[in-house]
Amino acid sequence: MPTLAEQDPSGTLYAQSIGNAARGDCDEHTVDVLTCFAYRGHGYEGAQTALGQCLIATGSKSEGIEWVRRAADTGWPDAQKLMTMLLIKGDTVDQDVVQAAKWSKLYSRNPSLLSLGVTPDRSVAQALEGRVEPEQMALAERQALAWRPSYWTPDSAIDQRIKESCQVEGRRPPRRPDVPIMTAPLVD
């Protein structure tokens, strides 16, 4: 019986790389793999967020923020949460309480979370408490209501070495001769 990694080597590589980023294990290979997946665009917002985290952690702050913002712009909840925290702390990017409040509102109302019954992390709203004036909160509310998702599409290619980092060979289990192949009857 093939293992899960053998059944879906690309998915396993993706999950391992996301996990590495979450633990702060952002070596060159992890960054290459995340870059490869992130460049696939829509549907790979988790890789974009994780790549942003790794780039920030390894000193490429502006590039990292850009990747997190791309994922947040699509409505990816983890990226919206991270944007809030980065903007409120101000150590990675200039502090901007209005933008932080906007991302916090979008995160707390995120339909991807709410449709699954996931309660947004309360620490995000708590990070804003006492830091945002009523006028700033009203502006953030207007921005959140006007927000529409946008999806980043790469306009350049990644180099071949990075492109190859997330391409893996799948391994199909051998066909067992004792198990018949099922076919549907032909309909006239």
WORAQUI-V554206 format. One record per residue. N is the residue number from 1. RES is the residue in one letter. PHI is phi as a letter, one per 20 degrees, with the letter a starting at -180 (none if undefined). D_FIRST is the distance of its C-alpha to the first C-alpha in whole Angstrom. Layout:
# WORAQUI-V554206
N,RES,PHI,D_FIRST / N,RES,PHI,D_FIRST
This chain:
# WORAQUI-V554206
1,M,none,0 / 2,P,f,4 / 3,T,f,7 / 4,L,f,9 / 5,A,f,12 / 6,E,f,10 / 7,Q,f,10 / 8,D,b,13 / 9,P,f,15 / 10,S,f,18 / 11,G,f,18 / 12,T,f,17 / 13,L,f,20 / 14,Y,f,22 / 15,A,f,21 / 16,Q,f,21 / 17,S,f,25 / 18,I,f,26 / 19,G,f,25 / 20,N,g,27 / 21,A,f,30 / 22,A,f,30 / 23,R,e,31 / 24,G,n,33 / 25,D,e,31 / 26,C,d,32 / 27,D,f,32 / 28,E,g,33 / 29,H,f,29 / 30,T,f,28 / 31,V,f,32 / 32,D,f,31 / 33,V,f,27 / 34,L,f,29 / 35,T,f,32 / 36,C,g,30 / 37,F,f,28 / 38,A,g,31 / 39,Y,f,33 / 40,R,f,31 / 41,G,n,33 / 42,H,g,33 / 43,G,o,30 / 44,Y,c,29 / 45,E,f,32 / 46,G,f,30 / 47,A,f,29 / 48,Q,f,33 / 49,T,f,34 / 50,A,f,32 / 51,L,f,33 / 52,G,g,37 / 53,Q,f,36 / 54,C,f,35 / 55,L,f,38 / 56,I,f,40 / 57,A,f,39 / 58,T,e,40 / 59,G,o,43 / 60,S,e,43 / 61,K,f,44 / 62,S,f,46 / 63,E,f,42 / 64,G,f,40 / 65,I,g,42 / 66,E,f,42 / 67,W,f,38 / 68,V,f,39 / 69,R,f,41 / 70,R,g,40 / 71,A,f,37 / 72,A,f,39 / 73,D,f,41 / 74,T,e,38 / 75,G,o,38 / 76,W,f,35 / 77,P,f,36 / 78,D,f,35 / 79,A,f,37 / 80,Q,f,40 / 81,K,f,40 / 82,L,f,40 / 83,M,g,43 / 84,T,g,45 / 85,M,f,44 / 86,L,f,45 / 87,L,f,48 / 88,I,e,49 / 89,K,f,49 / 90,G,m,50 / 91,D,e,49 / 92,T,d,47 / 93,V,c,49 / 94,D,g,52 / 95,Q,f,53 / 96,D,b,53 / 97,V,f,53 / 98,V,f,54 / 99,Q,f,50 / 100,A,f,49 / 101,A,f,50 / 102,K,g,49 / 103,W,f,45 / 104,S,f,45 / 105,K,f,47 / 106,L,f,44 / 107,Y,f,41 / 108,S,f,43 / 109,R,d,43 / 110,N,f,39 / 111,P,f,38 / 112,S,f,35 / 113,L,f,35 / 114,L,f,37 / 115,S,f,35 / 116,L,e,32 / 117,G,m,35 / 118,V,e,35 / 119,T,e,38 / 120,P,g,39 / 121,D,f,39 / 122,R,f,43 / 123,S,f,44 / 124,V,f,44 / 125,A,f,47 / 126,Q,f,48 / 127,A,f,48 / 128,L,e,51 / 129,E,g,53 / 130,G,m,57 / 131,R,d,56 / 132,V,d,56 / 133,E,f,60 / 134,P,g,60 / 135,E,f,61 / 136,Q,f,58 / 137,M,f,56 / 138,A,f,58 / 139,L,f,57 / 140,A,f,53 / 141,E,f,53 / 142,R,f,55 / 143,Q,f,52 / 144,A,f,49 / 145,L,f,51 / 146,A,e,51 / 147,W,f,48 / 148,R,c,46 / 149,P,f,42 / 150,S,c,42 / 151,Y,d,39 / 152,W,f,39 / 153,T,c,39 / 154,P,f,38 / 155,D,d,42 / 156,S,b,41 / 157,A,e,38 / 158,I,e,36 / 159,D,f,36 / 160,Q,g,34 / 161,R,f,32 / 162,I,f,31 / 163,K,g,30 / 164,E,f,28 / 165,S,f,26 / 166,C,d,24 / 167,Q,d,23 / 168,V,c,19 / 169,E,e,18 / 170,G,f,14 / 171,R,c,12 / 172,R,e,10 / 173,P,f,7 / 174,P,f,10 / 175,R,f,11 / 176,R,e,11 / 177,P,f,15 / 178,D,e,15 / 179,V,d,14 / 180,P,f,17 / 181,I,e,18 / 182,M,e,20 / 183,T,c,23 / 184,A,e,26 / 185,P,f,29 / 186,L,f,32 / 187,V,d,35 / 188,D,e,38
